Amino acid sequence: MPRPPALRTLLAVALVAAAGIALGQDFANVPATEPSITDWMLDPVTPIAHEVRSYTLFLVAMTLPYLLLPQVLLLYCIFKFGKKPGMRPATFHENVRLEVVWTIVPALTLVLLAIPAYGLIKKIENMPEADVNIQVIGHQFYWEYRYPDYNDIRISEEPLVIPVNKTVVADMTSVDVNHAWWVPAFGIKMDTVPGRTTQVWFNVEREGWFKGQCAELCGTLHSKMLIDVHVVSQEEFDAWIAKKQAEFAPADEAEETAPEPSAGDADEGAVAQEQSAS
């Protein structure tokens, strides 16, 4: 016997709710030390992320009445003015005063939402003085990071390492297609576009690991283009920089530090050349 439409709808809603609860439990079981891509709303770690969350809550509070009020009025009208035996329908057609009110009030709400949104956007776009400059370059399907202030250290397919409580300014671009560098806990998402340089900044307030991912569909392995950021103390960052500088020392620098051949070595070389010639 086929199920009635209402029962099918109820079952579908129950399945969706059960899936949401299971997903929430799955995230809740993640240890506190593990990074999570869902931390941007519950656990922001930069000044921008804090302001983005505050503005989101403000936006929800301002727009929620426009979602709830029509539903309440609809239910009221259904039960108050529903068809009943002997009732005559109303004959009025319009209410100019009411129409003016429900046009002006939403318009004022949009203005109230636009003012802090504009200030937040300008704060994101205006780059402060940087403590650390980095370059982020998108490739299919991995990220490359460069540190121009530290002998242009370059790493790829490795975590980005930055110091805690330092302002980091990132110049971003791509070598192939559009990508988007997105770390939710930082409250930022910026496109990387071939042939153009975009900028973003962040100042992470605590140490730890933070995850993100490419947020622009960039090809078949887009879902594998993940981001790992390791925020460490200044001492750990300096040690990491020294280690990377030793690994990526330029070849000419290595030649300059090579020892000069001694006179004995030169004589032995000459004897070896005479023997080979004879």
Secondary structure by P-SEA (a helix, b strand, c coil): ccccaaaaaaaaaaaaaaaaaaaaaaaaacccccccccccccccccaaaaaaaaaaaaaaaaacccccaaaaaaaaaaaaccccccbbbbcccccaaaaaaaaaaaaaaaaaaaaaaaaaaaaaaccccccbbbbbbbcccbbbbbbccccccccccccccccccbbbbbbbbbcccbbbbbbccccbbbbbbccbbbbbbbbbccbbbbbbccccccccccccbbbbbbbbcaaaaaaaaaaaaaaaccaaaaaaacccccaaaaaaaaaaaaaaac
